[in-house]
Amino acid sequence: MKAFWIYTLARFVVLAATYLVVWGIASIWFDPAFANLFVLLIAFLLSSVISYFALARLRDDLAVHLSDRAGRLSQRIEESRSAEDVD
């Protein structure tokens, strides 16, 4: 579960940092009240690209963690199923 929260927090930090940078740049050229939705959309797009490359190791760690957890769950289900067959 720790890997999930670390990855989620890292994604949020990248999104927040990207939003602040894009908002700072956009506030120079546009009215800040008008540009909020535009800035948010651009920040989502940029942060997803940045996260894809910058957070690859964290994403891989999360995938390994989830795969191990799914394997343990499948093993427990199979053990329970085989125990029912013995009775």
C-alpha positions in Angstrom: 0.0 0.0 0.0 3.0 2.3 0.6 4.0 2.1 -3.0 0.5 3.3 -4.1 0.6 6.3 -1.8 4.1 7.3 -2.8 3.2 7.2 -6.5 0.0 9.0 -5.9 1.7 11.8 -3.9 4.4 12.1 -6.6 1.8 12.5 -9.3 0.0 15.1 -7.3 3.2 17.0 -6.7 4.1 17.0 -10.4 0.6 18.2 -11.2 0.7 21.0 -8.7 4.2 22.1 -9.8 3.1 22.0 -13.4 0.0 24.0 -12.7 1.9 26.7 -10.8 4.4 27.1 -13.7 1.8 27.2 -16.4 -0.4 29.6 -14.3 2.6 31.9 -13.8 3.3 31.9 -17.5 -0.3 32.3 -18.5 -0.9 35.1 -16.1 1.6 37.2 -18.0 -0.4 37.0 -21.2 -4.0 36.3 -20.1 -6.4 37.5 -17.5 -5.9 35.0 -14.6 -9.7 34.7 -14.0 -10.3 33.7 -17.6 -7.4 31.3 -17.9 -8.0 29.0 -14.9 -9.7 26.2 -16.9 -7.2 26.5 -19.8 -4.3 26.4 -17.4 -5.7 23.3 -15.6 -6.1 21.5 -18.9 -2.6 22.3 -20.0 -1.2 21.3 -16.6 -2.9 18.0 -16.8 -1.5 17.3 -20.2 2.0 18.4 -19.3 2.1 16.6 -16.0 1.0 13.3 -17.6 3.9 13.5 -20.0 6.3 14.5 -17.3 5.0 11.7 -15.0 5.3 9.1 -17.7 9.1 9.7 -17.9 10.0 11.0 -14.5 8.0 8.5 -12.4 8.7 5.3 -14.4 10.6 3.7 -11.5 7.8 4.5 -9.0 5.2 3.1 -11.4 7.3 -0.1 -11.9 7.6 -0.5 -8.1 3.8 -0.1 -7.8 3.2 -2.6 -10.6 5.5 -5.2 -8.9 3.7 -4.6 -5.6 0.3 -5.1 -7.1 1.4 -8.2 -9.0 2.8 -9.8 -5.9 -0.4 -8.9 -4.0 -2.6 -10.4 -6.7 -0.4 -13.5 -6.7 -0.8 -14.0 -3.0 -4.6 -13.5 -3.2 -4.8 -16.1 -6.1 -2.7 -18.5 -4.1 -5.0 -18.1 -1.0 -8.1 -18.6 -3.2 -6.6 -21.7 -4.7 -5.6 -23.1 -1.3 -9.1 -22.5 -0.1 -10.6 -24.2 -3.1 -8.3 -27.3 -2.7 -9.2 -27.5 1.0 -12.9 -27.6 0.0 -12.3 -30.4 -2.4 -10.6 -32.6 0.3 -13.7 -32.6 2.5 
